[in-house]
Amino acid sequence: MANSAIGMMLVAADGSFLGVNQALCTMLGRDESALMQSTWRELTHPDDLDTDVALTEETLAGKRDTYRLLKRYLHADGSVIWGDLFVACVRTAEGSVDYFVSQIVDMTEQVQLREHYALLAENATDVVYLMAPDRTLRWMSPNTESSLGWSADDLVGTVLVDLVHPEDHDALQKARERVYTGGDFADPDAGHVARIRAKDGSYLWMSIKTTTVVDDKGMMMSAVVTMRNVNDLVLARMSAENDEELLRVTMGAVLDPLVLVKSVRDVSGSVVDFVYVDVNDAACEYLTMSREQLMGSRMLDTLPGIDSSGLLAIYARAVDQVTPTVMDDFQYNNELLGEPRYYDIRARGVSQDRLSLTWRDVTERHESAARIADSERQFRTLAQNASDVVLRATGDCMEWVSPSLTRMLGWSFEQWVGHSLEEFMHPDDIVQSHSHLLRVVSGATVITRLRLRDSEGDYHWVEIHAGPAPDDSGDTAAFVASFRTIDNVVEFEAELLRRARYDDLTGALKRDEVLRRLVETGGSRRQPGSHSAVLFCDLDGFKAINDRLGHAAGDAVLKSVVDRIRVTVREGDSVGRTGGDEFLVILDGVHDLGDAFTVAEKVRQAVVAPLQVGSEIVKVGMSIGVTLQSPGEDADELIARADRAMYDAKRKGRGNVVTVPPPT
């Protein structure tokens, strides 16, 4: 694009520019920044917009892959630029248009010249005819009707010599034979004078001059017959030469091999070969021959494989087609390299039995696509057969989910695709999932646990592994994730945690858990009315119960003691077992030591009430030491102070509550 003399642009499916080259900027009088901020619709002349939009919509709908259009563009200075537009699309694997590749040749001068020539022909007194090699009339100027009465419908497709007066027929026919057989013939300055029959049957004398249009090999392409005015023919010949030069410059700017060939037919009219009429530098380099060597040579001599590969038959059909023949990833055994290669080929028939042909070696692209497709198949197979559920999502929309979803949670593929994962998430886990998603789209890999709802409405714990899935531009809005249910793991861990924190016999907190909570409550200065108090409790007479009734009875007593303490203290208070018959109670949120004493006394009275153990009625006592926690105080020091208060209670005769204030 950067080095092309032709205006080129890459256009997104929505019409915005993805890239433009300098030739286009110069053509339209705008710099690259201005063009990139506009769309092709804004640059198109309003009268040509509907046609271009319709062709674009057909391409987007998959009805065509390319189109060509002569259209007008708006120059920055307000003038109109005529452009010969050729558009091809690049599709995604799913078949939708990814972007358009457009080439624009500035045809402003040629169009103005053609309009000028047409205006001359339509308004001149001369009558102009265009004759085909088979001598049939292809076109005539409109003033033929005013001069001779014949309309285009009357004459186009007929042989003009049929209108010549019988007496002038032989002389004119000899001149025409020399013209059509390529003889050395020149019209006299005044042309040939003959009588031409008008539509009403009368004959008019006309000065007739015949000029042939030939290619660079001397082969006749057409004949122009003028009556009285030869100036228009000269101008038309100049226009043809200019068009040919423009074509040659255009071909040279194309990076891919581009050739213009003429069909070679057998006696039955079938195409059996092609002759090179014109070639660009890229074609010479590909075929390792000079332009002089290629011009006039036969295609089968340079590329014999086109016959066995079927390309010759395809090119033969393309000669007469109006729309281009498009072949992508066509496999062809390259004669020069001696190995199969893959090509994108474009062929289109042009006038005079000619074919425009270009090709591009896309072997690397084909092999890369094959490797990618094979890799995709492998990974899709792995994902579809994995025991874990694998999903891909963009933003909050899931795009693909592996079949294991049905086995794991009961949902079908269709019930999840197009939805957000949050729709199936436990409400309490959504906020946390948001923070994890932000980390993923920033490039991190996240492993977390959350709860997902199954098709029956029950929630299950899953462990999910999520990571970014950046596209070609590096955008990480998409992510991939896998998960598996871990209900049994969560349940087992919860049980381990419970066993680590709670006493198996009584259900009270273990010593380490009590100490941890003491550290949490003592870490900051307390406000009035929110002190923490510690009750160090020890049973009186428990050993005698164990000795007399056995350990099973003793265990039953310990369970009952803990139950009675729990119903006496508040729900937020902590009850722990620190030894065989020693208990620690944390009262969080008491006003003073007096409040703590009141609670401790209630606990003591609840415990000393008679207990039914089997068939026996037993009684135990309880001595309690009470103190308050100082901010930042070490837990062991706090418990030791409460322990000393408890022993003071025992020394007073057991069954007492003794308080001790915290250090000041």
Secondary structure, DSSP 4 states (H G I P E B T S, - for coil): -TT-SSEEEEEETTSBEEEE-HHHHHHHT--HHHHHTSBHHHHB-HHHHHHHHHHHHHHHTTS-SEEEEEEEEE-TTS-EEEEEEEEEEEE-TTSSEEEEEEEEEE-HHHHHHHHHHHHHHHHSSSEEEEE-TTSBEEEE-THHHHHHS--HHHHTTSBGGGGB-HHHHHHHHHHHHHHHTT-S----TT-EEEEEE-TTS-EEEEEEEEEEEE-TTS-EEEEEEEES--HHHHHHHHHHHHHHHHHHHHHHH-SS-EEEEEEEE-TTS-EEEEEEEEE-HHHHHHHT--HHHHTT-BHHHH-THHHHTSHHHHHHHHTT-SSPEEEEEEEEEETTTTEEEEEEEEEEEETTTEEEEEEEE-HHHHHHHHHHHHHHHHHHHHHHH-SSEEEEEETTEEEEE-THHHHHHS--HHHHTTS-GGGGB-GGGHHHHHHHHHHHHTT--EEEEEEEE-TTS-EEEEEEEEEE---TT----EEEEEEEE-HHHHHHHHHHHHHHHB-TTT-PBPHHHHHHHHHHHTSSPPPTT-EEEEEEEEEESHHHHHHHH-HHHHHHHHHHHHHHHHHHS-TTSEEEE-SSSEEEEEEEEESSHHHHHHHHHHHHHHHHS-EEETTEEE--EEEEEEEEPPTT--HHHHHHHHHHHHHHHHHTTSS-EEEEPPP-
